[in-house]
Amino acid sequence: MPVERLLPTPESRDLIALVRDIADAELAPRADAAESSGEYPRELLRLLGRSGVLGLPYDEDFGGGGQPFQVYLQVIEELAARWATVGLSVSVHTLSCWPLVAVGTDEQRKRWLPDMIGGELLGAYCLSEPHAGSDAAALSTRAVRVGDDYVLKGTKAWITHGGLADFYTVFARTSDDGPRGISCFLVPADAAGLSFGTPEKKMGFTGSPTTLVHFDDVRLPAERRIGDEGAGFGLALQALDSGRLGVAAGATGLAQSALDVAVAYAKQREQFGQPIITHQGLGFLLADMAAAVEASRATYLVAAQRRDLGMSYRHQASVAKLIATDAAMKVTTDAVQVLGGSGYTRDYPVERYFREAKVMQIFEGTNQIQRLVIARSLERSE
């Protein structure tokens, strides 16, 4: 059922209505078959770009939609409710564009940003490495200055859109000065020396490729460094704060869909002469599921409102990611339980929702890392 949303303007209400129409017509009918076959919907990302969806959180001066982040996140939720892979892709693409938007030069933005937010160029975000996942400051991929160029060497891991993206936002070490020795680069997909591993065989999100990305002496002109040399680690963390809210919104959309399927099933399935939703034990289970979904939505919106107001929101982003993804895992598990044996089959989508929810507790920083971020925030509080 459509979520009743509290939106700030008539324009944002029209935007949500447009996104729902696109998602219902283009995403929902294809999701099950595409996830079964492992088909990535590249043309749908172009459609969303041309419809203005990929540019929503950016200033109109950059060709964006100038929408508050709280509106953009609700768009992610609507997309993920129909097809989680598409919601994830939009969030990752936004994450990949963010450093250029935040600290790129006017010339860099003018050259690359229009096609990025217009959907013609798909992005990937390259921070994690095989031995530097949660400990991002320990990354070892190197970028060595050689005249007017940088030469990149190393391997990135768990890269969404690996092998499909048109550009890779890459964090590489330019000195041995710990976190202050990391810089950000924009690597085109056709760069010599760039190659990809075999797509991972994953439990869920099978329509979205995830690969290793190898940089074998990839030579880049210095103009493709984004921001100052040594400023990359701060950029990466700032981008992740926004990215974690994208994950929270996507997890909420996934949980909402699981709840909707479970409620519809419980209304039509009869046992002992009445719909099973009337049995208190099941009714209470559904009530807990509904409460978890609404709490997730409220939590990510509070964090987004702080971001829109220019307030600190790192603590709240970690809280939202933790709450929403744990809730998605619980709600999808309970949805399978409501459907019983049917929920364990692929005749109903809750089996897929269950598999997709799990990784949301892992990517963009595991939920154990979110607890660490929150705990450290409490230590610093007065």
C-alpha positions as semicolon CSV with decimal commas, in nm:
position;residue;x (nm);y (nm);z (nm)
1;M;0,000;0,000;0,000
2;P;0,127;0,353;-0,070
3;V;0,301;0,516;0,224
4;E;0,141;0,837;0,347
5;R;0,432;1,081;0,347
6;L;0,488;1,417;0,512
7;L;0,656;1,616;0,234
8;P;0,772;1,978;0,251
9;T;0,633;2,119;-0,077
10;P;0,376;2,050;-0,351
11;E;0,674;1,998;-0,585
12;S;0,808;1,719;-0,367
13;R;0,464;1,555;-0,352
14;D;0,447;1,561;-0,734
15;L;0,797;1,416;-0,747
16;I;0,709;1,122;-0,524
17;A;0,399;1,057;-0,735
18;L;0,613;1,055;-1,051
19;V;0,866;0,816;-0,897
20;R;0,587;0,582;-0,785
21;D;0,445;0,577;-1,137
22;I;0,786;0,495;-1,288
23;A;0,860;0,235;-1,021
24;D;0,523;0,064;-1,060
25;A;0,541;0,059;-1,439
26;E;0,910;-0,011;-1,500
27;L;1,064;-0,166;-1,187
28;A;0,810;-0,385;-1,010
29;P;0,713;-0,600;-1,313
30;R;1,077;-0,688;-1,388
31;A;1,235;-0,737;-1,048
32;D;1,176;-1,107;-0,985
33;A;1,280;-1,225;-1,331
34;A;1,587;-1,000;-1,344
35;E;1,707;-1,109;-0,999
36;S;1,663;-1,473;-1,102
37;S;1,865;-1,428;-1,420
38;G;2,120;-1,183;-1,280
39;E;2,024;-0,907;-1,523
40;Y;2,134;-0,554;-1,433
41;P;1,881;-0,288;-1,545
42;R;2,125;-0,035;-1,694
43;E;1,860;0,129;-1,912
44;L;1,643;0,195;-1,607
45;L;1,922;0,401;-1,451
46;R;1,935;0,605;-1,770
47;L;1,558;0,650;-1,751
48;L;1,583;0,768;-1,391
49;G;1,864;1,005;-1,486
50;R;1,668;1,155;-1,772
51;S;1,368;1,189;-1,540
52;G;1,581;1,395;-1,300
53;V;1,595;1,137;-1,022
54;L;1,974;1,098;-1,013
55;G;2,025;1,472;-0,973
56;L;1,772;1,534;-0,697
57;P;2,002;1,621;-0,403
58;Y;2,230;1,850;-0,604
59;D;2,206;2,227;-0,652
60;E;2,027;2,350;-0,958
61;D;2,350;2,535;-1,049
62;F;2,499;2,192;-1,120
63;G;2,195;2,079;-1,320
64;G;2,044;1,902;-1,020
65;G;1,697;1,906;-0,873
66;G;1,775;2,114;-0,567
67;Q;1,565;1,888;-0,344
68;P;1,619;1,844;0,031
69;F;1,800;1,524;0,123
70;Q;1,492;1,408;0,313
71;V;1,298;1,408;-0,016
72;Y;1,575;1,231;-0,207
73;L;1,585;0,956;0,056
74;Q;1,212;0,899;0,030
75;V;1,261;0,855;-0,345
76;I;1,524;0,588;-0,266
77;E;1,271;0,420;-0,037
78;E;1,005;0,417;-0,310
79;L;1,248;0,266;-0,563
80;A;1,379;0,003;-0,321
81;A;1,026;-0,098;-0,228
82;R;0,975;-0,209;-0,589
83;W;1,325;-0,333;-0,665
84;A;1,603;-0,311;-0,408
85;T;1,878;-0,337;-0,669
86;V;1,763;-0,014;-0,831
87;G;1,737;0,168;-0,499
88;L;2,089;0,049;-0,413
89;S;2,222;0,157;-0,753
90;V;2,087;0,508;-0,717
91;S;2,238;0,535;-0,368
92;V;2,579;0,406;-0,481
93;H;2,577;0,632;-0,785
94;T;2,502;0,933;-0,563
95;L;2,785;0,825;-0,331
96;S;3,019;0,809;-0,632
97;C;2,926;1,161;-0,748
98;W;2,947;1,325;-0,406
99;P;3,324;1,405;-0,389
100;L;3,311;1,580;-0,726
101;V;3,006;1,780;-0,618
102;A;3,158;1,864;-0,279
103;V;3,513;1,970;-0,365
104;G;3,556;1,945;-0,741
105;T;3,670;2,253;-0,931
106;D;3,423;2,442;-1,147
107;E;3,600;2,305;-1,453
108;Q;3,578;1,944;-1,328
109;R;3,209;1,978;-1,245
110;K;3,128;2,137;-1,579
111;R;3,314;1,863;-1,764
112;W;3,184;1,550;-1,588
113;L;2,885;1,622;-1,367
114;P;2,607;1,678;-1,626
115;D;2,639;1,327;-1,770
116;M;2,675;1,176;-1,421
117;I;2,354;1,318;-1,280
118;G;2,184;1,288;-1,618
119;G;2,222;0,910;-1,608
120;E;2,453;0,875;-1,907
121;L;2,748;0,786;-1,684
122;L;2,708;0,524;-1,411
123;G;2,940;0,547;-1,111
124;A;3,110;0,310;-0,868
125;Y;3,260;0,392;-0,528
126;C;3,598;0,231;-0,458
127;L;3,706;0,247;-0,095
128;S;3,710;-0,108;0,049
129;E;3,997;-0,345;-0,016
130;P;4,045;-0,718;0,043
131;H;4,229;-0,646;0,371
132;A;4,088;-0,300;0,447
133;G;3,711;-0,317;0,473
134;S;3,592;-0,169;0,801
135;D;3,938;-0,017;0,859
136;A;3,931;0,216;0,560
137;A;4,235;0,412;0,680
138;A;4,446;0,097;0,627
139;L;4,396;0,089;0,251
140;S;4,705;0,013;0,044
141;T;4,611;0,102;-0,316
142;R;4,874;0,358;-0,422
143;A;4,872;0,663;-0,645
144;V;5,227;0,779;-0,726
145;R;5,284;1,120;-0,882
146;V;5,484;1,098;-1,206
147;G;5,518;1,438;-1,368
148;D;5,171;1,563;-1,457
149;D;5,013;1,220;-1,395
150;Y;4,934;0,978;-1,117
151;V;4,992;0,604;-1,153
152;L;4,749;0,386;-0,955
153;K;4,829;0,033;-0,843
154;G;4,626;-0,195;-0,614
155;T;4,295;-0,375;-0,577
156;K;3,954;-0,267;-0,448
157;A;3,695;-0,516;-0,322
158;W;3,316;-0,547;-0,301
159;I;3,260;-0,282;-0,566
160;T;2,897;-0,238;-0,670
161;H;2,871;-0,179;-1,049
162;G;3,219;-0,328;-1,095
163;G;3,273;-0,389;-1,466
164;L;2,959;-0,194;-1,561
165;A;3,031;0,155;-1,431
166;D;3,151;0,431;-1,661
167;F;3,362;0,593;-1,388
168;Y;3,516;0,485;-1,058
169;T;3,559;0,721;-0,763
170;V;3,877;0,576;-0,613
171;F;4,052;0,642;-0,284
172;A;4,425;0,571;-0,300
173;R;4,728;0,633;-0,085
174;T;4,952;0,921;-0,199
175;S;5,172;0,912;0,112
176;D;5,233;0,700;0,421
177;D;5,085;0,964;0,652
178;G;4,798;0,746;0,777
179;P;4,450;0,883;0,704
180;R;4,611;1,211;0,590
181;G;4,788;1,024;0,311
182;I;4,476;0,931;0,113
183;S;4,354;1,112;-0,197
184;C;4,050;1,083;-0,425
185;F;4,057;1,018;-0,801
186;L;3,803;0,992;-1,080
187;V;3,900;0,696;-1,300
188;P;3,727;0,641;-1,637
189;A;3,620;0,288;-1,722
190;D;3,835;0,280;-2,037
191;A;4,160;0,358;-1,853
192;A;4,444;0,129;-1,956
193;G;4,534;-0,115;-1,678
194;L;4,186;-0,122;-1,525
195;S;4,038;-0,473;-1,494
196;F;3,775;-0,659;-1,293
197;G;3,731;-0,984;-1,108
198;T;3,456;-1,238;-1,168
199;P;3,127;-1,113;-1,022
200;E;3,071;-1,242;-0,669
201;K;2,815;-1,523;-0,628
202;K;2,593;-1,356;-0,371
203;M;2,299;-1,458;-0,156
204;G;2,093;-1,159;-0,272
205;F;2,108;-0,855;-0,499
206;T;2,192;-1,096;-0,777
207;G;2,088;-0,837;-1,037
208;S;2,365;-0,605;-0,919
209;P;2,725;-0,701;-1,005
210;T;2,983;-0,686;-0,726
211;T;3,347;-0,739;-0,819
212;L;3,710;-0,682;-0,740
213;V;3,858;-0,387;-0,929
214;H;4,227;-0,406;-1,022
215;F;4,448;-0,107;-1,095
216;D;4,761;-0,222;-1,276
217;D;4,966;0,094;-1,326
218;V;4,661;0,294;-1,432
219;R;4,790;0,634;-1,547
220;L;4,568;0,935;-1,483
221;P;4,625;1,303;-1,555
222;A;4,650;1,506;-1,234
223;E;4,330;1,689;-1,331
224;R;4,144;1,372;-1,232
225;R;4,237;1,411;-0,867
226;I;3,931;1,537;-0,681
227;G;4,012;1,778;-0,400
228;D;4,351;1,836;-0,242
229;E;4,614;1,568;-0,218
230;G;4,581;1,399;0,122
231;A;4,220;1,512;0,176
232;G;4,058;1,191;0,051
233;F;3,990;1,017;0,380
234;G;3,772;1,298;0,512
235;L;3,587;1,302;0,181
236;A;3,530;0,927;0,203
237;L;3,383;0,949;0,552
238;Q;3,158;1,242;0,461
239;A;3,031;1,055;0,157
240;L;2,965;0,746;0,370
241;D;2,752;0,949;0,612
242;S;2,516;1,029;0,326
243;G;2,550;0,679;0,182
244;R;2,444;0,522;0,513
245;L;2,124;0,722;0,498
246;G;2,069;0,587;0,146
247;V;2,106;0,234;0,282
248;A;1,864;0,313;0,567
249;A;1,606;0,443;0,322
250;G;1,648;0,141;0,095
251;A;1,616;-0,097;0,390
252;T;1,297;0,079;0,495
253;G;1,151;0,038;0,147
254;L;1,240;-0,332;0,145
255;A;1,083;-0,382;0,489
256;Q;0,770;-0,193;0,383
257;S;0,724;-0,427;0,087
258;A;0,770;-0,733;0,309
259;L;0,509;-0,595;0,549
260;D;0,267;-0,525;0,264
261;V;0,296;-0,880;0,129
262;A;0,253;-1,028;0,477
263;V;-0,056;-0,819;0,555
264;A;-0,219;-0,898;0,220
265;Y;-0,154;-1,270;0,269
266;A;-0,284;-1,267;0,627
267;K;-0,606;-1,101;0,514
268;Q;-0,687;-1,362;0,251
269;R;-0,547;-1,678;0,410
270;E;-0,804;-1,852;0,631
271;Q;-0,752;-2,098;0,915
272;F;-1,017;-2,219;1,160
273;G;-1,285;-2,038;0,959
274;Q;-1,140;-1,685;0,965
275;P;-0,854;-1,481;0,812
276;I;-0,533;-1,545;1,000
277;I;-0,482;-1,173;1,058
278;T;-0,764;-1,188;1,313
279;H;-0,567;-1,432;1,531
280;Q;-0,399;-1,232;1,806
281;G;-0,065;-1,409;1,785
282;L;-0,027;-1,322;1,418
283;G;-0,183;-0,980;1,453
284;F;0,072;-0,884;1,718
285;L;0,355;-1,007;1,495
286;L;0,230;-0,784;1,212
287;A;0,193;-0,493;1,454
288;D;0,557;-0,527;1,558
289;M;0,659;-0,537;1,192
290;A;0,463;-0,218;1,119
291;A;0,615;-0,043;1,421
292;A;0,966;-0,138;1,307
293;V;0,907;-0,001;0,956
294;E;0,768;0,329;1,082
295;A;1,049;0,366;1,337
296;S;1,306;0,310;1,060
297;R;1,148;0,576;0,843
298;A;1,131;0,828;1,126
299;T;1,494;0,764;1,221
300;Y;1,642;0,821;0,876
301;L;1,424;1,128;0,822
302;V;1,548;1,289;1,145
303;A;1,908;1,239;1,029
304;A;1,824;1,379;0,684
305;Q;1,658;1,685;0,835
306;R;1,974;1,755;1,033
307;R;2,176;1,726;0,712
308;D;1,940;1,965;0,533
309;L;1,982;2,217;0,817
310;G;2,361;2,198;0,799
311;M;2,387;2,029;1,138
312;S;2,620;1,745;1,232
313;Y;2,453;1,414;1,150
314;R;2,723;1,142;1,154
315;H;2,590;0,997;1,481
316;Q;2,232;1,005;1,351
317;A;2,333;0,850;1,016
318;S;2,490;0,555;1,197
319;V;2,183;0,521;1,420
320;A;1,955;0,524;1,114
321;K;2,164;0,267;0,928
322;L;2,176;0,041;1,233
323;I;1,806;0,068;1,318
324;A;1,672;0,041;0,962
325;T;1,884;-0,251;0,845
326;D;1,835;-0,455;1,162
327;A;1,463;-0,386;1,127
328;A;1,465;-0,495;0,763
329;M;1,626;-0,825;0,860
330;K;1,369;-0,883;1,135
331;V;1,068;-0,774;0,927
332;T;1,163;-0,986;0,626
333;T;1,226;-1,285;0,852
334;D;0,884;-1,239;1,012
335;A;0,722;-1,197;0,670
336;V;0,850;-1,541;0,570
337;Q;0,705;-1,674;0,896
338;V;0,363;-1,518;0,830
339;L;0,347;-1,689;0,492
340;G;0,465;-2,019;0,639
341;G;0,577;-2,274;0,382
342;S;0,472;-2,041;0,099
343;G;0,712;-1,777;0,228
344;Y;1,002;-2,018;0,188
345;T;0,932;-2,062;-0,182
346;R;0,997;-1,830;-0,473
347;D;0,627;-1,812;-0,546
348;Y;0,623;-1,508;-0,317
349;P;0,881;-1,226;-0,309
350;V;0,942;-1,237;0,068
351;E;1,202;-1,510;0,015
352;R;1,400;-1,266;-0,201
353;Y;1,343;-0,977;0,040
354;F;1,487;-1,192;0,320
355;R;1,804;-1,260;0,121
356;E;1,841;-0,896;0,020
357;A;1,797;-0,765;0,374
358;K;2,100;-0,950;0,511
359;V;2,367;-0,761;0,319
360;M;2,220;-0,428;0,427
361;Q;2,354;-0,504;0,774
362;I;2,700;-0,539;0,618
363;F;2,769;-0,284;0,343
364;E;2,841;0,089;0,396
365;G;2,999;-0,016;0,726
366;T;2,881;-0,322;0,916
367;N;2,632;-0,267;1,194
368;Q;2,909;-0,346;1,441
369;I;3,099;-0,050;1,296
370;Q;2,786;0,165;1,333
371;R;2,775;0,074;1,700
372;L;3,141;0,174;1,728
373;V;3,072;0,512;1,563
374;I;2,777;0,570;1,796
375;A;2,974;0,469;2,106
376;R;3,262;0,702;2,016
377;S;3,013;0,984;1,964
378;L;2,881;0,922;2,315
379;E;3,236;0,927;2,453
380;R;3,294;1,273;2,303
381;S;2,959;1,416;2,419
382;E;2,942;1,659;2,710
